[in-house]
Amino acid sequence: MVLKGGGVAALAVHALIRSDAQTRPIALVMALGALGDVLIEGSLVAGALAFLAGHGVACRFYGLRKPVIVASCAVALAVLAPLASGNPATALYGLGLGAMLGCAWLSRFRRDLVGLGAALFAVSDVLLFARMGVLAGSPLPALLVWPTYYFGQVLITLGVVGV
């Protein structure tokens, strides 16, 4: 469990070291992601709550520049998540995930890094949901969830604080 959270915890430390007062919240976003990585192994709900808290911090950090577009992303993922998993409870998480993606995409940070990273994070989560539903038994989620999630987090971190 600890190893699973280690990669993103290292990104949190990197962000903390490289950030200034304005970009420091990204370290908290990564720390909550690392916590979610660890907690999700024991409890899907606890892990999801840590990630959802991270999405909330990220939305506040990125800023809400175009609320209509952010709301559209949030609603789209709120609809897509339960369709992929067959579980309507995932709609709440999908709202947070979609809002984070929309805020990241429209933020002042480089879209090719932060926006793409947030999109990869969202793809990872949709694959997780699909593993519980439409892709149950498929090897695809097992092969793609971790790389899309981790590289998404790397791109977000580098897009905010640099190398």
C-alpha positions, 0 to 999 in steps of 0.5 A: 500500500505504501509503495502505491502512494510513494510515487505521488507522495514524491511528486508532492514533496517535489511540488513543495520544494519547487513551489512558491506561495502561489503554487504551493497548493499543488503540493496539497493536491498531490499529497491528497492523491497519495493519501487516496492511493493508499486508502483506496486499497482498504476502502474504495469510499475512503480513497475516493473521498481523499481524491475528491478532496484533492479535486476540490483543492485543485479547482480552487487552486486552478480558479474558475475562469469559465464556469459554463465549460467547467460545469459541462465537464463536470456533468459529462463525467457525472453521466459517464462515470455511472454508465461505465461502472453501473453504479450511480453513486459514482456520479458524485465523484464524476462531478468532482473529477469533471470540475477538476478537469475543466478547471485545469484545462482552463487554468493559467497553467500550460494546457499541454501539461496541466490540462493534458495531465488532468485529462489523463487522470480522468481517463484513469478514473473512467477506466477504474469505473469501467473495470467495475462495469462495462470492462469487467474481466477485460485486461485493458483497465489493469494495463492502463489505469496506473500509467494514465493516472501517474503520468497525469499527476506528473504532467500536472506537477511539472506544469505547475512547478516545473522540473 
